[in-house]
Amino acid sequence: MSQYKQETIKPYGEEGAKGRQVERMFDNIAHSYDLLNHTFSLGIDRYWRRAAIRSLKPFGPREILDVATGTGDFALLSARRLRPQRILGVDLSEGMLAVGRAKVERAGLSDVIHFQKEDCLHLSLPDAAFDAVTVAYGVRNFEDLDQGLREMQRVLRKDGRLVIIELTAPQRFPMRQLFRFYSHVLMPALGRLVSHDARAYTYLPATMEAFPQGEVMQDVLRRAGFADVRFRRFTFGLSTLYTARKP
């Protein structure tokens, strides 16, 4: 039985595992994902990513795991700003990873950033292998949020840092009403036109609204074994940064 509402929301509404449908959805929209991602946020997502990476800078991580890496935007920015020895990006979608590999090669960062297909709920990685784990706009797609967080905690070293940046739904007037119109009318229409997948851009805003936010997500992270859990909202609550430490 699902514990969180977003775990019950599936891209195509079919029977079967959410993870398989999420994989298929991202394979379908990989070709247009970057364009639509930046378009829908009016480019503000770049500021959110930079803020998330700045939160890691004081800790100087050398080995970073980027979970739900998608097309690798966060991994690329982390490589440039944090200068780690290695970043491993993992994702369910081979279509998204293929786009990411091409971007990394063009950037000349293939010696730093590596990608592999992984089920983020069951990582084939050793315990205590990374100084930091990052997730940009991916945790709300997990079929089992608690399990995914426990896996991230497992692969972190002692005092390793967790950084999650996630899209969230504004709660206050008038941004709440504006967001609902934007996400329920404009996003599906533009997403259907550009990506040719009508369901993907209905699913994505639905999970934003259902995902646990703020203090609720703080408690979720604590239950998964993290300490020093903090959060910061950006842009009237459209995005939230969560940071934590493995004790």
C-alpha positions, 0 to 999 in steps of 0.5 A: 500500500502506497504511503504517499499520494504521488506514489499512486499517480502513474503517467499512463494510468495503467495497471502495473508498476509506476516505475515502468511507466515512468521509464517509458514516459521519460524515454518518450519525451527525452528528445524534448525534455530540456526545451520544455523544462526550461520553457515551463520554468521561464529559465528560473530552474537554472537559478534553482539548480545553482542554489542547490549546488551552492549548498554543497560547496562548503563540503567539497565533495569528491565523489557525487551520486546524481540520482534520477539524473535525466539528461544530466543538467545537474551533473554538468553544473555540479562538475563545473562548479564543485570540481569533484573527482567523479560524478555518477549519474543514474536513471531509469530511462536509457533515452534520457541518459543517451541525451545526457551522454551526448551533452557530457561528451560535447562539454569535454567532461566524459572523464568526470561524469559517468552515467549508468541505468539504475533502478533508484530504489535498488541501487547496484552500488556499495555502501558508503561510496559517495560524499554527496547524493543529489536529486534534481526534480526526480524524487516525486517520480519514485514508486516508493519514496521511503525506499528511494531515500533509504538507498540514498542514505545507504550509499552515503559516507558518514557525514555525507550530504544529501541535496534534493531540489524539487518542484512544488505547488504554491500554497498561497493566493494568488500564486496557487490559483495561477499555478493551477491554471498554468499547470492544468491548462498551459503545460498539458497543451504545450507539452502535447504539442512539443513532446507528442506525449499528452499524458506526460505533462498532465502527470508531472504537475499532478505529482507536484501537487501531491508530493509532501512539502516543507515540514512534512518532507522534513519528517520523511527525510528524518525517518529515512535516517537523515539528520540536520534536515533543512528546507528553503522555498524558492519563487513563491513556493514553485521549488523547494531545496532540501538539505540533510546529512548522514549521521 
